[in-house]
């Protein structure tokens, strides 16, 4: 009798551990989809960012907020937070409209970098944390490039 209980407990533990391994959630991919200037002051600029969140999981991810930092061309550029809730569908995506703040120094560094030469793209890095409905959050750290518009050639 004790042996059967022992085997049942072991089997139950193995089933629970196997179930946890299957339920592992991958962090979503967060990339920049666009940037616009909202307000430009002497010491601080407010920017509107469009962030694309791709969910590679077979379950939806309810996001109740996020915090993030953006680097452009290897230099710190902007920081932002949002408490707007969104649910990213399973194997789907959502675009979040968030605001961020950059200081005068960050803007000047980028202008100086752009004025140094012919730039086809701006390298970016976005990193931060998604706040989810559960007791844990999800970190993200992505890199990409924003292609610069090409000048229109005269006819």
C-alpha positions in Angstrom: 0.0 0.0 0.0 2.8 2.5 0.9 4.6 1.6 -2.3 1.5 2.5 -4.4 1.1 5.8 -2.6 4.8 6.5 -3.2 4.6 5.7 -6.9 1.4 7.9 -7.2 3.2 10.8 -5.6 6.2 10.4 -7.9 4.0 10.2 -11.0 2.0 13.3 -9.9 5.2 15.3 -9.3 6.5 14.3 -12.8 3.3 15.3 -14.4 3.4 18.7 -12.6 7.0 19.3 -13.6 6.2 18.3 -17.2 3.2 20.7 -17.3 5.4 23.6 -16.1 7.9 23.0 -18.8 5.2 23.1 -21.5 3.8 26.3 -20.0 7.1 28.2 -20.4 6.3 31.6 -22.0 8.8 33.2 -24.4 9.4 36.9 -24.1 7.7 38.8 -27.0 9.7 40.8 -29.5 9.4 44.6 -29.2 10.5 46.7 -32.1 10.2 50.4 -33.2 7.6 51.0 -35.8 7.7 54.8 -35.8 8.8 58.0 -34.0 7.1 61.4 -34.0 7.9 64.6 -32.1 5.0 65.7 -29.9 6.5 68.7 -28.1 10.0 70.3 -28.4 11.3 72.5 -25.7 14.8 73.8 -24.9 15.6 71.3 -22.3 13.3 68.4 -23.0 11.5 66.9 -26.0 8.4 64.6 -25.8 8.2 61.9 -28.5 5.5 59.5 -29.6 6.8 56.0 -30.3 4.9 53.2 -32.0 6.1 49.9 -30.6 5.3 46.6 -32.3 4.9 43.7 -29.9 5.1 40.2 -31.5 3.9 37.3 -29.4 5.5 34.0 -30.4 3.5 32.1 -27.8 0.3 30.0 -28.2 -1.3 32.0 -25.4 -2.3 35.6 -25.3 -0.3 38.0 -23.2 -2.1 40.7 -21.2 0.2 43.7 -20.8 -0.8 46.2 -18.1 2.2 48.5 -18.7 5.8 48.9 -19.7 9.0 50.8 -19.2 11.6 51.2 -21.9 14.8 53.0 -23.0 15.9 53.7 -26.6 19.4 54.1 -27.9 20.1 55.5 -31.4 23.4 54.8 -33.0 24.8 53.4 -29.7 23.9 56.5 -27.7 21.2 56.9 -25.0 18.3 58.7 -26.6 14.9 58.5 -24.8 13.1 56.9 -21.9 9.4 56.2 -21.4 6.7 54.4 -19.5 3.1 53.5 -20.2 0.2 52.2 -18.1 -2.1 51.6 -21.1 -3.3 48.0 -21.0 -3.3 45.8 -24.1 -3.7 42.1 -24.8 -1.4 40.7 -27.5 -3.2 37.8 -29.1 -1.6 34.3 -29.3 0.8 34.1 -32.2 -0.1 37.7 -33.0 0.9 41.3 -32.7 -0.2 44.6 -31.3 1.1 48.2 -31.9 1.4 50.3 -28.8 1.4 54.1 -28.9 3.6 55.3 -26.0 5.4 58.6 -25.2 9.0 59.1 -24.2 11.2 61.9 -23.1 14.6 62.9 -24.4 16.9 65.6 -23.2 18.6 68.3 -25.1 22.0 66.4 -25.0 20.5 63.3 -26.5 19.0 65.3 -29.3 22.2 67.2 -30.0 24.2 64.0 -30.2 21.9 62.6 -32.8 21.9 65.8 -34.9 25.7 65.8 -34.8 25.8 62.2 -35.9 23.4 62.8 -38.8 25.4 65.9 -39.9 28.7 63.9 -40.2 27.8 62.1 -43.3 25.5 60.3 -45.7 23.4 57.9 -43.4 21.1 55.3 -45.0 19.8 53.9 -41.7 19.8 54.6 -37.9 20.7 51.7 -35.7 18.5 51.4 -32.6 18.3 49.4 -29.5 15.1 49.2 -27.4 15.2 47.5 -24.0 12.8 47.4 -21.1 10.2 45.4 -19.2 6.6 44.5 -20.0 4.4 44.4 -17.0 2.0 41.5 -17.3 -1.2 40.4 -15.5 0.7 37.8 -13.5 3.2 38.3 -10.7 6.1 38.5 -13.1 7.1 40.7 -16.0 9.0 40.1 -19.2 12.2 41.8 -20.2 12.9 42.6 -23.8 16.1 43.8 -25.6 15.9 44.2 -29.3 18.1 45.9 -32.0 17.2 47.0 -35.4 17.6 49.7 -38.1 15.3 52.5 -39.2 15.8 53.1 -42.9 16.2 56.8 -43.9 13.9 58.0 -46.7 15.6 58.3 -50.0 15.6 61.7 -51.7 13.4 61.8 -54.8 15.4 62.1 -58.0 14.4 64.9 -60.4 13.2 63.9 -63.9 
